[in-house]
Amino acid sequence: MRQPLAYRLRPQTLDDILGQKHLTGKDGVIRKCIENDTIFSMIFFGPPGTGKTTLARVIASELKKPYRQFNAVSGNKKDLDQIFLEAKLSGQLILICDEVHRLNKDKQDLLLPHVEDGSIILIGATTANPYHSINPAIRSRCHLFEFHSLTTEDIAQGINNALKSREGLNNEYTIDDDAIKLICDTVNGDIRWALNILEISAIICKDKHITRNEVEENTHNVNNRSFSSEDGYYDLLSALQKSIRGSDPNGALYYLALLAQSGNEEAIGRRLLVIAYEDIGLANPQLVSRTLTAIESAERVGFPEAIIPLGVQIIDLCLSPKSRTGTDAIHKAQEIVNTKAYDMPKYLRLTPVGLAKDEQYDYGRYDCFHKIQYLPDELKDLELLPSFNSNRYEKQLQAIYEELKSNKRTNDLKRLYR
């Protein structure tokens, strides 16, 4: 069985790794760890084809430690039990976990104690953003290291290495500079993809000389945009929201077009719904309903047509007046609660104990509801709502709010109900 070119050329030493100099260079943290014979659990995240799993294997090799690979999607409990047994026998085992963000709770429950006591050194690899996709229980036990897309120079070096390497094309092929440039421009920093294109181009080329035409045959249907770590999926969602917040429909539609390549209208819809509440909110409450309708329409038709209702709604969101009154208010409440949670007034409890009947909340006294103190005594004068915006609807809300503030609220229900 002949293995793929990208597999045959997988780096075996730290110096063979392309790119990632912030990790493997002279002052890189991974190189320093290897030099000091030190290793700890970590998660490598970044675009595909940037060397995450390869570097994990090189680390194990350089440190001369036993390792096992485990795929979080296809691996099962039996596989993990075997790995734990090997770790016990060897004293310590490196576990290279591909798709680490897909570890379910059962697998985590089995794995976490071994990571905790150091018998398992976990090196996880993922293309997902670990702050969004990896369970905090795993993330808190690991150091996070980001991998960057390879530069065009890195990709070109990888291609030239493949042409010369004995495990690669063994100096049997030549290639035009234009062909190398086209590969570099196409793969967006993914060396595995570049080597796959090189391999198939070598198969179809004439006289063992690879031209731009042969490369084009393998790339003309390939979109040259992928979600790199600098321009990744979550980064695109962030750029989309910032464009809408900044009332720029051109920018927002551009990022929608990029996001649509993922085909995940559900994730895009979730973000648009958040934007409708977070950035428009009380300035245009009806927009939330229109956004939800657009999302439901997109889900019903699916991509590629889903981009039409989503695009129309994005224009609506961009050109709407904006308000963060509600968003800022709830965030202020969260800040207070995260600092200290005060006890609520006893009369607000479902079944208050130790209060006389005339000191309890009276469900029939509609005339008093707006005069009761609902905040804890320590926070009774707290105001979370900032100054309202100048749009018409918020002016109406502000007038109502100011009128309510003129009522002095009390926690003396006995006196209030007289």
Summary of the structure (lengths in Angstrom):
residues: 418
radius of gyration: 29.4
end to end distance: 91.3
largest distance: 102.1
contacts: 1247
relative contact order: 0.07
helix: 56%
strand: 8%
